[in-house]
Amino acid sequence: MATSNTNATVQILAFAGSLRQGSYNKSLIQSAKDLAPTSMEIQIFSLSGIPLYNADVEAEGNPEEVEKFQTAIQKADGVLIATPEYNHGVPAVTKNAIDWASRPSRDAPLAKKPVGILGASPGTTGTARGQSQLSQSLKAINAYTMPQPEILVYRAHQKFDDYGNLTDETTRKYLKKYLNALQEWIRTFN
């Protein structure tokens, strides 16, 4: 974990709450990595190997991929989550990752961890409801969710090209500002 040194590189663990190959949220996370300030390093973690949370499985010992996920969160200075929105809510993939990252409750990897939330959607609300629900879940486990600014990428199909590149200049500019704000938010707690 970085110290309060403002020159230290901020280490971010980032993941997208989607398993879809062409996910806009995976593209958004990759864009964040590409546009991050030089004083920020973003490691992207795939949730594809994380099984559904099951307390019986946890009692026997966490699966290897869950251990990797929890360890990566613990080593990071902060976390960046790109969540889709399905049926006006946070998708199961995102919520499942949070459930595993909240265990064990007495020593949860996400507890007291600074977190940024963003999201992309082909709809017109840009994952606003999903982000709100995710923020509530993170609050319940005592994660420090950055309140402002927000990144709600709406009509994502118009902002990314066929290869997943973020081509909309306005969104790129906002994402850079967001990442600078996230860096300052994380430094507040480290």
C-alpha distance (Angstrom), angle and dihedral (degrees) to the residues before:
residue distance angle dihedral
M1 . . .
A2 3.79 . .
T3 3.75 121.8 .
S4 3.78 126.3 -125.6
N5 3.81 87.8 -86.8
T6 3.81 105.1 128.6
N7 3.81 89.6 -150.2
A8 3.80 94.1 57.0
T9 3.78 118.2 104.8
V10 3.79 111.7 -106.1
Q11 3.82 111.4 -131.0
I12 3.81 114.5 -144.7
L13 3.78 128.5 -172.0
A14 3.81 108.2 -153.7
F15 3.77 132.0 -172.9
A16 3.77 139.6 168.7
G17 3.78 119.0 -133.6
S18 3.78 92.4 -134.9
L19 3.78 134.8 88.8
R20 3.82 94.7 -164.6
Q21 3.80 114.0 118.5
G22 3.82 95.0 -135.2
S23 3.80 95.1 38.8
Y24 3.80 115.8 160.0
N25 3.80 87.7 -146.5
K26 3.80 92.4 55.7
S27 3.80 86.9 50.3
L28 3.81 90.0 48.6
I29 3.81 91.2 52.7
Q30 3.81 90.5 48.4
S31 3.81 89.4 49.1
A32 3.81 89.4 51.6
K33 3.79 89.5 52.9
D34 3.80 91.0 48.5
L35 3.83 94.1 47.0
A36 3.81 98.1 39.7
P37 3.79 117.7 126.5
T38 3.80 115.0 -101.6
S39 3.81 89.2 -107.7
M40 3.82 91.2 61.5
E41 3.79 128.3 73.5
I42 3.80 117.9 -165.2
Q43 3.80 121.3 -160.1
I44 3.81 113.3 -166.0
F45 3.81 117.6 -144.1
S46 3.81 121.6 -163.4
L47 3.79 116.2 -139.3
S48 3.82 93.4 -158.4
G49 3.82 93.5 104.5
I50 3.81 97.1 46.3
P51 3.83 110.5 108.0
L52 3.79 123.3 -144.6
Y53 3.78 110.9 -78.2
N54 3.80 111.8 -96.6
A55 3.81 122.7 170.5
D56 3.82 90.1 -150.4
V57 3.81 90.3 58.0
E58 3.80 90.6 45.3
A59 3.83 90.5 51.9
E60 3.81 89.2 57.4
G61 3.80 92.1 47.9
N62 3.77 132.2 -75.3
P63 3.79 118.3 -77.1
E64 3.81 113.6 -105.6
E65 3.81 94.7 -107.2
V66 3.82 90.6 51.6
E67 3.81 90.2 51.3
K68 3.81 89.7 51.7
F69 3.80 90.7 49.1
Q70 3.80 94.6 48.4
T71 3.81 92.3 45.7
A72 3.80 91.8 49.4
I73 3.82 90.0 52.6
Q74 3.80 92.0 48.5
K75 3.82 92.0 51.0
A76 3.81 93.8 48.2
D77 3.78 124.6 88.1
G78 3.79 89.4 -141.5
V79 3.78 144.5 -7.1
L80 3.81 131.3 -121.8
I81 3.81 118.1 -159.8
A82 3.80 125.4 -169.9
T83 3.77 108.1 -164.8
P84 3.77 129.4 -172.0
E85 3.79 119.4 -147.4
Y86 3.79 120.7 -125.4
N87 3.81 120.5 -175.0
H88 3.82 92.1 -13.6
G89 3.80 93.2 -52.8
V90 3.76 149.3 79.4
P91 3.82 111.8 -72.6
A92 3.79 122.5 -115.3
V93 3.82 93.0 -112.3
T94 3.80 91.7 58.7
K95 3.81 94.6 42.9
N96 3.81 91.9 46.7
A97 3.81 90.5 54.6
I98 3.81 90.1 50.9
D99 3.81 90.8 48.7
W100 3.81 91.7 54.7
A101 3.83 91.4 43.4
S102 3.81 90.0 54.1
R103 3.80 93.0 59.2
P104 2.92 133.1 134.9
S105 3.78 89.3 29.4
R106 3.81 93.8 -147.1
D107 3.83 91.6 55.2
A108 3.81 105.0 21.3
P109 3.82 113.9 172.5
L110 3.82 91.2 -137.1
A111 3.81 95.7 48.1
K112 3.81 110.4 114.1
K113 3.80 90.2 0.1
P114 3.83 118.9 135.0
V115 3.81 110.1 -120.2
G116 3.78 135.1 -170.4
I117 3.80 121.1 -159.3
L118 3.78 126.5 -159.8
G119 3.76 136.2 153.4
A120 3.78 148.4 -175.2
S121 3.77 129.7 -144.9
P122 3.80 137.7 168.5
G123 3.82 86.9 -129.9
T124 3.79 128.6 85.2
T125 3.82 100.1 -104.8
G126 3.80 97.1 59.3
T127 3.85 96.1 -138.2
A128 3.83 94.2 -54.9
R129 3.81 94.0 145.9
G130 3.80 93.8 43.7
Q131 3.79 91.1 49.9
S132 3.80 90.7 49.3
Q133 3.80 92.3 52.2
L134 3.80 91.7 45.4
S135 3.79 90.4 51.1
Q136 3.82 89.8 54.2
S137 3.81 91.7 52.0
L138 3.80 91.3 48.3
K139 3.80 91.0 48.9
A140 3.81 89.2 53.8
I141 3.81 90.4 59.2
N142 3.82 93.1 44.0
A143 3.80 97.7 -109.0
Y144 3.80 115.0 155.0
T145 3.80 104.2 -120.5
M146 3.80 115.7 -164.5
P147 3.82 106.1 -118.5
Q148 3.83 99.1 -160.1
P149 2.97 146.9 64.1
E150 3.78 104.9 31.2
I151 3.79 129.8 -155.8
L152 3.80 111.1 -151.1
V153 3.80 106.0 166.1
Y154 3.79 106.1 -162.9
R155 3.82 125.4 -173.6
A156 3.79 87.3 21.0
H157 3.80 91.7 176.1
Q158 3.81 86.4 69.5
K159 3.80 94.5 47.6
F160 3.82 101.5 49.1
D161 3.79 127.0 54.2
D162 3.81 125.0 -131.9
Y163 3.82 89.8 -86.2
G164 3.80 95.4 54.4
N165 3.80 96.0 -102.9
L166 3.79 115.8 146.0
T167 3.80 101.3 -123.2
D168 3.81 101.5 167.8
E169 3.81 106.6 102.6
T170 3.80 95.0 -157.0
T171 3.81 91.5 53.8
R172 3.81 90.8 46.1
K173 3.81 89.7 53.1
Y174 3.82 92.4 48.9
L175 3.80 91.0 47.0
K176 3.82 91.1 54.0
K177 3.82 90.4 50.5
Y178 3.80 89.7 47.3
L179 3.81 92.1 52.3
N180 3.81 91.5 50.2
A181 3.81 89.6 50.8
L182 3.81 90.7 47.4
Q183 3.79 90.3 51.9
E184 3.81 90.6 53.7
W185 3.82 90.9 45.3
I186 3.80 91.0 53.5
R187 3.80 92.9 46.7
T188 3.81 88.3 55.1
F189 3.81 88.7 66.5
N190 3.82 101.7 35.3
